[in-house]
């Protein structure tokens, strides 16, 4: 099937088929690969499977950080200020903002949103109430957060939380399971004008606070179960904005209409990992994790699976958004270099001896068998999983690739019900967020409980002490020294197996719309997956003048 679809793509490129006429002002977007749409616009529960752009387009946050430019943009808040002791953080809210039902947006809504997170632990995936002890509206346009301890990274976690209206959500019996079918929000697109199994459409917020925006009249989403089908729609001109992996994109998409087809794939996407479930022996042994890592030929992996769009991960696992933070010594760790013989020696040391059949065997004599889980429709990650499985078999591991529909895969990942899984990382303005979810015991959840990240369920007290010291200072020199030490600790422990920094996939067709970010105008990442700075794009696009 993939070969046939790819052949058809090439045929479309060769024939230069003109796109069919479409409604003026309606932006067609391809972000999620799903066989059918489920109506869910809950911005608070990470496990809800909410439709894009619920968290950054329907709802909005206080301030937006864009790694493309390395700066914050005031949004629902016009600014913030710390108290002298760094224990109180105040946000000043933008006047004149209204909810999409016409009610005023106030500090009471912000305070209520965070109180919901306190009342329902499942909503507090980021652990806000581990450092906040109180939140209160001081007046209609000022909200104050009282911290239980000095926690400088807390600003980012509070600033980027989507805010919900109190007058709606205080009537919701269970905000965790609530699907929010008719959202009331402050974002540019709040009106669900169409929702069917194969298509949904979001119209403009009639009370949006930015005058004249959005210029786009509506967002429309077609259900594509796989990358291949989504890419056909992109190449055929049926999609205006996409965040897809497109094989040979310059030849198959850009070259078809160089004046209008653009792509920008900076290595600002989250790092892609092979996550070992460290609650399961022998994956709890650092020697085994490093052996699995050294068995992988990452140069071959990125060439075959990613068409050379990225590079092999180094031992810090950091993407290029953190280039200025990367510690050169930590990056050189040998355990991310391809060395099959060294990998075999590590498994020998760990007691996983090679049997006469070439298979590694555990103490009970059973072969070491590991399943690798990945989303079935994500063709780039499926290919990556195939390469990983082949490399691990060369090590004597019975490795099998298992593909799942996204929802089933994500549920297993979040609950720690896997052996090996390919997935992403969480990121923030500094590497702090990234390493907190890789190393901190404070982010470890029991198997069976939904985790926002740290799906490998690993915690190290020494690394956590360094992260805690980072939390207490806003002095840049001290932060950089501490983060270098964290990187070295990460490389020593190898809690996860980094494969490559994921490109921030972004494709645009400017035949109908203008204003997309580019490498020359990087006001935001082009990828629609890049939340919340995708809000910057949604409010910058405009229909092309006839």
N, C-alpha and C positions, 0 to 999 in steps of 0.2 A: 504493500500500500504506500509506504513512504517513497519508494522508488517511483511509483506512478505519479504521485503528487509532485515530486521534485521534477519529473520530466515535464509535467504540465506547467510548472512554474517557468521552466526554461522556454517552453513553447510560448507562453504569454509574453515573456521578455522579448523573444524574437519577433513576435507579431505586433508588439506595441498596441495591444488592445486598449481602446479608450474606455475610461470608467463610465458607468451608467450615470445619468442625471440623478441628483439627490436633492433633498429639501435644502433650500438656502439657509445658511447660518447654523446648520446642525453639524456638530463635530462628531465624527465617527472615531471611536477610541477602542483599541485592543490592548487590554492589560491582563485580564485573567483568562486562563484556559479552563473552561468548564463546559460539560456537555449539556447542562441545563441550568438556568438561573434559579436561585432560591431568594425570595424577597426578604432581605435582612439589611437594615440600616442602623444597627446598634453600634455606636462608636466607642463604647466603653469596654466591652468584653472581647479580649483578644481571641478567644476561642470560638466566637460567634460566627465567623465566616462572612462578615459583612461585605456588601458589594462596594466596589470602588466607585467614586471617591469619598466614601462615608466619612473617613477620619480627616480628610483634608480636601474639602470641596463642597461637601454637604455641611459638615461641622468644621469649626475652626479652632485654632489655639491662640494663645496670647502673643507669642513671638515665634518667628520662624528662623531656623538656622539653615543656611545653604553652604555645604562644603565646597561647592564650585567657586565661591568667592570668599569663603571663610568668614562670614559675618552674619549677624543677626538682623532681622527686619521686624520692626514693631508691627503688630497685626491687631488683634482685639485689644491689646494693651499698647499704649503709646510709649511706655518706658517702665523701668523698675529701679529700685534702690535698696541697698543693704543697710541695716543698722550698723553702728560702729563695731558691735561685738559679733557681727555676722550670724546672729541668731534670729533675726527677723528680716523677711524679704517682702517688700511692698510692690505691687503692680498698680500703675495708674491706667485705668481703662479708657478706651476711646469713647468720647461722647457721641451721641446720635446713632448708635448701632441699635438695630431692631431685629427681633426674631422674625422668621418668615411668616408668622401669623400677625405681625404688626405690633406685638408687645415689646416694650423696651428691654434691652439687654443691660443688666446691672451687675454690680459686685456680688449681689446675693446669689446670682446664678453660678458664678465662679465658686463661691464658698460651698454652695449646695453640691456642685459636681464632685468636689473633693470629699465632702462628707459622705456622699454615696460610696466612694472608694473605701472609706473607713468602715462603713456599715456592711459592705459586701466584699470580703477578702478576695473573691475570685476576680473582681474588677481591678484590683490594685496589683496588676501584674508587675509593674515596675517597683513596687515596694515603697511607694511615697510615704505611707504612714509608718515606715521604719525610721524616718528622720523628721517628719512633721508631727508636732504635738497639738497644733490648733490652727484653724483657719477662720477668719472672720471678715465680714464686710464692714469696713470702718465708715464708709459712706457709699453713695451710689456708684462712685467711680474709683474707689480705692479698696483693694483687698490685701490683707496682711496674712502672711504665713509665719507662724511661730515655729522655729525648729527646736527639736529636742537636743540637738548637738550641732556643732559647726559642720556644715556639709555643703561645700561650695558647688559640687556638681548638681545639687538639688535644683538650682535655678533652671537648668536645661530640662529636667524631668517635669517641673511644674509648668514651664513656659510652653511646652509642646503638647500638653494634655488637651484633647478636644473637650470643649465646654458644652454642656447641655442645659436646656431651660428648666428652671425649677418648677414653673407652673404646669409643665407637662409631666416631667419625670417623678414628681412627688406623688403622682397618682398611679404610678406603675407598681404593681404588686411584687414582681421579681425582675429587677433590671438586668440580671444575668441572662435569663432566658428570653427576655423581651426582644422581639424581632423588629420593632419600631417601623411598621410598614408605611406610615405616613409621617416622615420626619419633619419636625419643626426645628429649624437651625438658623445659623447666621451666615452660612457659606453662600457662594455665588450660585450654586445649583441645588435647590431643595425640593422642587416639585416633581413628584413621580407621575409623569404623564402617561407612560406606557409601562406595563410590566407583564410579560408573558414568558413562557419557558425558554424561548429562544432569543428574546430581545427585551431590553428595557431602555427607557429614555428618561432623562432628568431635565426639567425645564428651569428657567431662571428664577431666582429668589425675587419676588416682587418688591421686597423692601431692602435689597442689598445696600450696604453702607457706603460702597465706593461709587460715586456718581458716574453714570455712563457705563458701568461694568456689571456683569461681564458683557462683552460685545458679542460673544457666541450666544446664540439663542437657545441651544439645547445640546446635551451630550447623548449619544446613542451607542449602545453596546450590543453586538451580536455574539451569540454563544459559539465559541470555537473550542472543541474538546482537545485539540493538539496544536503544537507550534506550526505544524505543516499547513493546517487549514487556515490558521491565523495569518501565516505568511503569504498564502495564496491571495487572501483578501487584501493584504497590504500591497503586494506586487500589482494586483489588478486595479488598484486605485479605489478600493472600497473602504479603506481606512485612512484617516488623516493623521492620526497620532498613535504610535504603538511603542510597546516596551518588550519587543520580542527578540529572541535569538534568531537571527536570519543567516543561514549559511551563505558564504560568498556574497555578502550584502552589497559590496561595491559593484559587482558584476550583475547580480540579479535584481537589484532594486535601484541603487543610485544611478547606474549607467542608463537605466531605462528612461529617465527624465532628469538629467543633471541639474536643470534649472530649478526644479521644484522638490526633488527627492533628496532628503538629507538624512544623515545618521551621525551620532556622536556617542562613542562608547568609552568614555574615560574610566579608568580603573578605580572608580569611587563607589562601586557597588560593594555590598558586604562580601567578606571572604567566604568562599565555598569550602566547606569542611567535609571530611569523612568522620562523622562523630562515632566514637566507640562508647557503648553503654558501660560506664566504669563501675556500675553496680554488679556486673556479671564477670566472674572469673572466666578466662584469664585476662580480660580487658582491663581489670583493675591493676595490672602489672605494667609499670612504665616501660619495662624492657619489651613487652609484647607490643605495646602501642608504637614504640619507636621502630620495632622490627617491621610492623605492617607499613609504617610510613616509608622506611628505607626500601621496601620492596617495590614502591611505586615509581614508575618512570614518568615524572611530571612533564618533562619536555615533550614526550610522546603524547601524554594526556592532553595538554593544552593544544597541541597541533591537531589531533584527531577529533577530540570532543568539542573544542572551542574555536577551531579554524584559525588558531594563532592570534585571536583577538586579545589574549591576555598573556600572562607570564606565570611560571611556577611560583608558588608561595615560598617565601623564605621562613626562617625559624621564628620570626616574630609574629607571623601570620597577618601582619597589617596590610591594608590596602593603600593605594597611593594618596588618598586624602590625608593620610598621616605621615607622609614622607618626611616631614621636618621633625617628627617625633621618633623615627626609627633609630634604634641603637645598632650601630654597625657591627659590633661584636656579637650581640645576641642574634643578629640576622644570619650569621655564618654557621649556625648549628648544623652538624653533620647529619642529624637524623631526618632532615628533609631532602637529603641528597640520595639519588638512586644508587644503592649498593647492596645487591642481592646477597652476596657472601657475608657481609657484615650483618645483614638482617637474619640470616640463618644462624649465625653465631649467637645473636641475642636470644633467639628462640631456644637454642640449645641451653643457654644459661638459665632460661626461665623454666626448664624442665619439659619443654615441648619437643621431644626428640623425633627425628625423622624415622619412620618405619620402613620396612623393606619395599613397600609399595610407593614410597616417596611422600606419603602423607604425614603431616605432623600429628602426634598423638598426645592426648592429655594423660594425667596420672592414672586415670581409670582405663586407659587403653583405647578409648574412643577417639576417632579422628577429630581434629579441630575443624569444625564446620561453622561458618559464619554467613548469615544472610545480609545482603546490602540492600537497603530500602530506598526507593526513589519514586518520584511522581511519574506515572506512565506517559503522560502527554508532553513532558518536557524533554524534547529530543536531545538537547545538548547534555543534560544531566544523565539521561539514559545512556548515551554514548560514553560519558565519563564513567558511569557505573560499570559498563561493560569492560572498559580498559582496566579499571581498578580490580574487577573480579579476575581478569586474566592474569594480572600481575601477582595477585595474592595466590593464585593457584600455582604459580611458579615457585612460590615459597613453601608449598606443601599444604596450603590451607584450602579446605573445601569451601570455596566462596561461590555463592549463588546470588544473582541479581533478582530482586523481587520488586515488581512495579505495582503501584496502587493509584487509584483515583485520589486527587488532591486531598479531599476531606478525610478519607480513611488514613492516608499517609500522615497528614498533619496531626490527627488525633493520636496515632501511635507514637509519633515523635514527641509531642508535648507530654504524654504520660510516661515516657521512658519505656515503652513496650517494644523495643527493637534491640538488635545486636549492633549493627552498623547502619548508619543512615547518612545520606548526602543532604546537606542543608546549608543554610546561610548563617550569618552572625548578626548580632545587634550592634549598632554603632551610635556615636554621638559626636559632639563638637571636638572632644579630645579622645584619646584611646581609653580613657577611664571606663566608659560604659562597655566598650568592647571587652576589656579584660575582666571587668566585674562579672560579666556573664560567662566568662570562660573559667574563672578561678575562684571566685568568692564563695565560701561556705554559706553566706547569707542568701545566695540565690539558689541553693540546692533544695529541690522539692522531693518528697517521697515518690517512689515509683507508683504510678496510678493516679497521681495528682497532676493537674495541668500546670506546666511550667512555661513562662513567657520565653525563656531561653535556658541556657545551661541544661540542654536536653541530655547531655552526656553525664550530668549529675556528679560534678567534680568540685571539691572544695579544698583549699590549701590555706592553713592559718598564716604561714609566713607571707604568702602573697597578699592575703587579706590585710595584714598589718601595714604593708606598703600602700595598699589602696586606701586604707583608713587615714594614713598620714597625708596622702594626696588630697583627700576630702577636706582637710583642715586648713589648707593653704591656698591662697590665690597668687602667691609669688611664682612667677614663671620659671625662674631658675630652679627652685625647689621642686616644682611640679615635674620638670623635665628630668631631673636626677632621679626622682622616685619612679617615674614611668620607665626609665632605662632599667632600673632594678627589677621592675615587674616583668619587663620583656625577657630579662635573663632568667628569671624564675620560671616563666612560661616555657622557655626553651629547655630548661632542665627537666621539667615535669612532663612535657608533651601530653597535656590532658585531652587534647583533640588533635586531629590530623589535618592540617591545612592543605588544600589542594591548589587553589589559585584565587587571586582576587577577582571577583566577578565584575565584568564590565557593567557599567550602568547603562543598560540597553535603552536606546532611544532612537526612534525613526520618525521622521515627519514628512508630510506631503503638503507643501505650501501652495499647491495649485488653487486651493479654496480658502486657506487661512494663512495669515502672516503673524509674526511675533514669536516664533519658536526659538528657544535658546540654542546657541551654537557654540562651537569652540571659540569663535571670535567674539561672541556676545554671551558669555557664560553667567547670566544673571541667576540661573538655576540649572539643575541637571535636566537634560532633555527627557530622561526616563520618567514615564508616568508612575512607575513604582516608587519613585523617590519622594516619599512623604516626610514632612509636610511641605517641602518646597515645590511640589507639584501645584500647590495653590498659587504660587507666583506665576506659573505658566497659564493656568486657567483664567487668571485675571489679566493676562497680557495678550492673549490671542484675540484676533479680530478677523472677520470675513474679508477676503481680498476684494478690493474695489473692482467693479466690472471694467 
